[in-house]
Amino acid sequence: MKLPISLRILNSFAVALFGAFAVFQYNDIDPAVYHRASSLDAALWLAFYALVSALFALTLIKRSASPWLLLLGAVACLAKMGQTGWGLWINIFGQDEFTMMQVSMSSADPRVELSREFFGAVIALAGIAALWWQGRRFGPERLPEAGDS
């Protein structure tokens, strides 16, 4: 796929951004930071962000991401949004004041971390949508259909 330089720069930034998101998931298993941290949950978030980073990296090596991989990425985003959406709902409409700046997550008040994770999945879904658009706009040209001159 032949992308304009602006999109190659943007995709390079996205590779680094989602790669950093994946690396930052490592701290989610630190019991000094998170109460009852789940190693499995942190590993799944790490894999999720690594997948999105890899999809952007594919565009930099002259290939578009497979529609099936993009679908897998979109489904993963929607699943993560469904998993964390209740925390955002409570953060917005609950009794406590809305916040995204609380230092750590506790089992008594997980809404902050869940809100952050929800928005991370929204950002990833926007990235998947951008990759789909890039594939449609700059992907391999379609073969002429029968009857075309």
N, C-alpha and C positions, 0 to 999 in steps of 0.2 A: 504494500500500500504506500503510495507516494503522498506524504503529508506535507503541507506547507511548513516552513521553519517555525512559525508561531505555534502551531499545534505540536510539533516535535518538542519545542521548549516546554510547553504546557504539560505534555505527556511525561517528559523527564521529571518535571516537578512533581507530578502525581505519583510516579514510581517512588521517588524519595519520600513523599508525604505518607503514602500508605505503607511503605516499608518502615518508616519511623513509627507509625501507629502500631504496626505489628510488634516492633521491638518494645514499645512502651507497655504492651500487654504483659510483659514479663513481670512487672512490678505488682500485678494483680494477685500474684500468689504469695506476696510478702505479708505474713501475719502481723508484722509491726505496722503495716499500713491499712490492711483490710481485715475486718473481723470475719472469721470463718471463710477465709479465701478458698476458692475452688480452683484447683490446678487444671481440672478438665475444662472449666469455663474459660479460663485464661488461655489455654491451648487452642480452644475453638475460636476465640476472638483473634488470636495470633494467626491461625490458619486462614480465617476470613479476610483479614487485612492483607495477608501475604498473597492470597488469590487475586484480590483487586490490584495490588501492585504488579503482580505477574501479568495480568491482562493488559495493563498499560505498557509494560515492558515489551510485550509481543508486538505492539505497534511500532516500536523503535527499531526492530530488526526486520522491517519491511514486510511484516505480515499483519493481517487483521486478526483479531480474536475470533475464534469460531462462534457462530451464533449459539451453538449449544453451550459453550463456555460462558458466553454472556448471559444466557438464560439461567445457567447454574448460579452465576454471580448475582443476578437479580433476585432469584428465589432465596439465596442466602441472605441478601439484604432485607427482603420482606420478612423472612423468618426471624432475623435479629430484631427488626423493628417490632414485630409481634411479641417477642420475648421481653422486650424492655419498655414497651409503650405504656404499660400500667404505671411504671415509676414516673414517667413524664406527666401522665394524667394526674397523679396524686401531687406531683410537684406544682402543677399549675392550679388545680382546683381543690387541693387539700386545705387543711386548716392552717398549716405552717406557711410562712411567706416563701414565695418562689426564690430558689437560689440555684446557681450552678457553680458557686465558688467555695462550697464547703470543702475542707481539706481532705477528709477521708470518709469512706463509706462504713456504716455500721449496720448490723442486722436490725437495729431499732429504727434506722432512717436510711434506707437504701435508695431513696428517690433521686438523690443527686447523681450518683454513679449511673443509675439506670437512665436518667435524662441525658447524661453525656454519651452513654453508649447508644441511645436511640438516635441522637444527632450524628454520631459517627456512622451509623448505618444509613442515615439519610444522605450524608455526604458521599458515601460509597455508592449508593443507588444513583445519585446524580452523576458520578464518574462512569458507572456502567452505561447510563443513558448517553453520555457523551461519546463513549466508545462505540455504541451502536450507531449513533449519528455519523461518526467518522467513517465507520465501515460502509454505511450506505452512501455517503457523499464522496469518499475518496478510495473506496475499495476497488477490487478488480472490475474492470468494465464488463458489463453483461454481453453475452453473445447475442448477435442479431437474431430476432425471431423470424420464423418463416413468413415470407411475404414482405419483409422489410427490404428496402433498396439502399 
